[in-house]
Amino acid sequence: MAHVNPARDATNLFPTAPWGGRTIGEIVRRLDPKARTCWEPACGPGMLAHGLNDNFQAVYQSDYVQYGDHRIFDFVRGPEDQVPFTADWIITNPPFDLDEEFVQVAYARARRGVAMLVRLGFLEGQKRHQLLYRDCRYYAVAPFSERLPLIMGCWDPEASSAAAYAWFIWLKPGVGPRIRPPHPYVIDIPPGTCVRLSRDSDLQFAAMRAAA
């Protein structure tokens, strides 16, 4: 189990297993072969970014709390003239209480696309309906057939979860297939993905971050 330093604010920190990052990296490569760079704006100790590195030439990292050597920046409230990065894609596991704000800001800043790891229940809600189908119309949702556990303050590769999470994906105009489906569609993340995309380096990276 890889814990973060308890002196840091872990209230909104739910580290993402690196195989979850490799999963969305593969999906992005299929949808947008021209994608080269990615910004992870709620990076925490860098577990998600560690997985994203497999599919992008550069992965920029920031967070509003200092967990490592990433850039400090409040993604939602930070001033536009101080935005530290521009990237083809913005991909993150946003704070639960700011997920809608993260979608709106990321869609405005990303050059080519956005992916957010949120609860599958993000599909629900009358207010959110306008966000998903009008303001920032999403392109696809990719639920996990096997659960991707998220635990407050740590990453535990042996953990299980009853909560269902999914990658929600947005493509900017002109990106992706020339003919788009009339409605958002589902991208399957099949059983066995965890084993296929997990690496020995994930545990080594987690141990290094916990010791930092």
C-alpha positions as CSV (number, residue, x, y, z in Angstrom):
1,M,0.0,0.0,0.0
2,A,1.5,3.4,-1.0
3,H,0.4,6.1,1.4
4,V,0.9,9.8,0.8
5,N,2.5,12.0,3.5
6,P,-0.2,12.5,6.2
7,A,0.9,16.1,6.6
8,R,-0.5,16.9,3.2
9,D,-4.1,17.5,2.4
10,A,-5.5,14.1,1.4
11,T,-9.2,15.0,1.7
12,N,-9.7,15.1,-2.0
13,L,-6.8,12.8,-2.9
14,F,-7.8,9.4,-4.4
15,P,-4.7,8.1,-6.2
16,T,-5.4,6.3,-9.5
17,A,-3.8,2.9,-10.2
18,P,-1.3,3.4,-13.1
19,W,-3.1,0.7,-15.2
20,G,-6.1,3.1,-15.2
21,G,-3.9,5.7,-16.9
22,R,-2.6,3.2,-19.5
23,T,-6.2,2.2,-20.2
24,I,-7.3,5.8,-21.1
25,G,-3.9,6.3,-22.9
26,E,-4.7,3.4,-25.2
27,I,-8.2,4.7,-25.9
28,V,-6.9,8.2,-26.7
29,R,-4.4,6.8,-29.1
30,R,-7.2,5.0,-31.0
31,L,-9.4,8.0,-31.1
32,D,-6.7,10.6,-31.7
33,P,-3.5,9.2,-33.2
34,K,-2.1,12.8,-33.4
35,A,-2.2,13.2,-29.6
36,R,1.3,13.9,-28.4
37,T,1.1,15.8,-25.0
38,C,-1.1,15.5,-21.9
39,W,-1.6,17.6,-18.8
40,E,-2.6,15.9,-15.5
41,P,-3.9,18.9,-13.5
42,A,-4.8,17.0,-10.2
43,C,-1.7,14.8,-10.2
44,G,-1.3,14.1,-6.5
45,P,1.7,11.8,-6.0
46,G,1.8,11.1,-9.8
47,M,0.3,7.6,-10.0
48,L,-2.0,8.4,-12.9
49,A,0.7,10.3,-14.7
50,H,3.0,7.3,-14.3
51,G,0.6,5.3,-16.3
52,L,-0.1,8.0,-18.9
53,N,3.6,8.2,-19.7
54,D,3.3,5.0,-21.8
55,N,1.2,6.7,-24.4
56,F,2.2,10.3,-24.6
57,Q,5.5,12.0,-25.5
58,A,5.1,14.4,-22.6
59,V,2.9,14.3,-19.5
60,Y,2.8,17.6,-17.6
61,Q,1.8,17.5,-13.9
62,S,0.2,20.1,-11.6
63,D,-1.8,20.2,-8.4
64,Y,-2.9,22.8,-5.9
65,V,-1.2,20.9,-3.1
66,Q,2.5,20.0,-3.1
67,Y,3.0,16.2,-3.3
68,G,6.2,16.1,-5.2
69,D,8.1,18.1,-7.8
70,H,5.1,19.0,-9.9
71,R,3.9,22.5,-10.7
72,I,1.6,24.1,-8.1
73,F,-1.5,25.5,-9.7
74,D,-5.2,25.7,-8.8
75,F,-6.7,24.3,-12.0
76,V,-10.2,25.7,-11.5
77,R,-9.5,29.0,-9.8
78,G,-6.0,29.8,-11.0
79,P,-5.8,32.9,-13.3
80,E,-5.6,32.3,-17.0
81,D,-2.5,34.4,-17.4
82,Q,-0.7,32.0,-15.1
83,V,-1.7,28.7,-16.7
84,P,1.5,26.7,-16.6
85,F,0.9,24.3,-19.5
86,T,-0.8,23.8,-22.8
87,A,-1.4,20.3,-24.1
88,D,-3.2,18.3,-26.6
89,W,-5.2,16.4,-24.0
90,I,-6.1,17.1,-20.4
91,I,-6.6,13.9,-18.4
92,T,-7.3,13.6,-14.7
93,N,-9.2,12.1,-11.8
94,P,-10.7,15.3,-10.6
95,P,-11.7,16.2,-7.0
96,F,-15.2,14.8,-6.4
97,D,-16.6,18.1,-5.4
98,L,-15.2,19.9,-8.4
99,D,-15.8,17.4,-11.2
100,E,-18.1,19.6,-13.2
101,E,-15.9,22.6,-12.9
102,F,-12.9,20.5,-14.0
103,V,-14.8,19.4,-17.1
104,Q,-15.7,22.9,-18.1
105,V,-12.2,24.4,-17.6
106,A,-10.4,21.4,-19.2
107,Y,-12.6,21.5,-22.3
108,A,-11.8,25.2,-22.7
109,R,-8.0,24.7,-22.3
110,A,-7.3,21.4,-24.0
111,R,-6.2,21.6,-27.7
112,R,-7.6,18.2,-28.8
113,G,-9.5,16.3,-26.0
114,V,-10.4,15.7,-22.4
115,A,-10.8,12.6,-20.3
116,M,-12.1,12.6,-16.8
117,L,-12.2,9.6,-14.4
118,V,-15.5,10.0,-12.4
119,R,-18.2,7.8,-11.0
120,L,-20.4,6.2,-13.6
121,G,-23.3,8.1,-11.8
122,F,-21.9,11.2,-13.4
123,L,-24.4,10.4,-16.2
124,E,-27.2,11.3,-13.8
125,G,-28.7,14.6,-12.8
126,Q,-30.8,17.3,-14.5
127,K,-28.2,20.1,-14.1
128,R,-25.4,17.8,-15.3
129,H,-27.5,16.9,-18.4
130,Q,-27.0,20.4,-19.8
131,L,-23.2,20.1,-19.2
132,L,-22.9,16.7,-20.9
133,Y,-25.3,17.2,-23.8
134,R,-25.1,20.9,-24.5
135,D,-22.3,23.0,-22.9
136,C,-19.6,20.3,-23.2
137,R,-21.1,17.5,-25.1
138,Y,-19.2,14.3,-24.3
139,Y,-18.1,11.9,-27.0
140,A,-18.0,8.5,-25.2
141,V,-18.0,6.9,-21.8
142,A,-15.6,3.9,-21.0
143,P,-16.7,2.0,-17.9
144,F,-14.5,-0.6,-16.3
145,S,-15.8,-4.2,-16.5
146,E,-13.5,-4.9,-13.5
147,R,-13.6,-2.3,-10.7
148,L,-10.9,0.3,-10.4
149,P,-10.7,1.0,-6.7
150,L,-10.1,4.5,-5.5
151,I,-9.2,4.9,-1.8
152,M,-8.8,8.2,0.0
153,G,-5.1,9.1,0.6
154,C,-3.5,6.0,-0.8
155,W,-3.2,3.5,-3.6
156,D,-3.6,-0.1,-2.6
157,P,-3.2,-2.6,-5.5
158,E,-5.0,-5.3,-3.4
159,A,-8.1,-3.2,-2.7
160,S,-11.6,-3.9,-4.0
161,S,-14.5,-1.5,-4.4
162,A,-18.2,-1.5,-4.9
163,A,-18.1,1.9,-6.6
164,A,-18.3,2.0,-10.4
165,Y,-16.0,4.5,-12.2
166,A,-15.6,5.3,-15.9
167,W,-13.6,7.4,-18.2
168,F,-15.7,10.2,-19.8
169,I,-14.2,11.5,-23.0
170,W,-14.6,14.7,-24.9
171,L,-13.2,15.4,-28.4
172,K,-12.7,19.0,-29.6
173,P,-14.1,20.0,-33.0
174,G,-12.1,18.5,-35.8
175,V,-10.6,15.8,-33.7
176,G,-11.4,12.1,-34.2
177,P,-13.6,10.3,-36.7
178,R,-14.9,12.6,-39.5
179,I,-18.4,11.2,-39.0
180,R,-19.5,11.2,-35.4
181,P,-22.2,9.1,-33.9
182,P,-25.5,11.0,-33.2
183,H,-25.2,10.1,-29.6
184,P,-22.3,9.4,-27.1
185,Y,-21.4,5.8,-27.1
186,V,-19.8,3.2,-24.8
187,I,-16.2,2.0,-25.1
188,D,-15.6,-1.4,-23.5
189,I,-12.8,-1.8,-21.0
190,P,-12.9,-5.6,-20.8
191,P,-12.0,-8.0,-17.9
192,G,-8.3,-8.7,-17.7
193,T,-7.2,-5.1,-18.4
194,C,-5.8,-4.7,-14.9
195,V,-3.4,-7.7,-15.4
196,R,-2.5,-6.7,-18.9
197,L,-1.7,-3.2,-18.1
198,S,-0.1,-3.5,-14.7
199,R,3.7,-3.3,-14.4
200,D,6.3,-4.2,-11.8
201,S,7.5,-0.6,-12.1
202,D,4.1,0.6,-10.6
203,L,4.9,-0.8,-7.1
204,Q,8.5,0.6,-7.4
205,F,7.2,4.0,-8.3
206,A,4.6,4.0,-5.5
207,A,7.2,3.1,-2.9
208,M,9.5,5.8,-4.2
209,R,6.7,8.4,-4.0
210,A,5.7,7.3,-0.5
211,A,9.3,7.7,0.7
212,A,9.6,11.2,-0.8
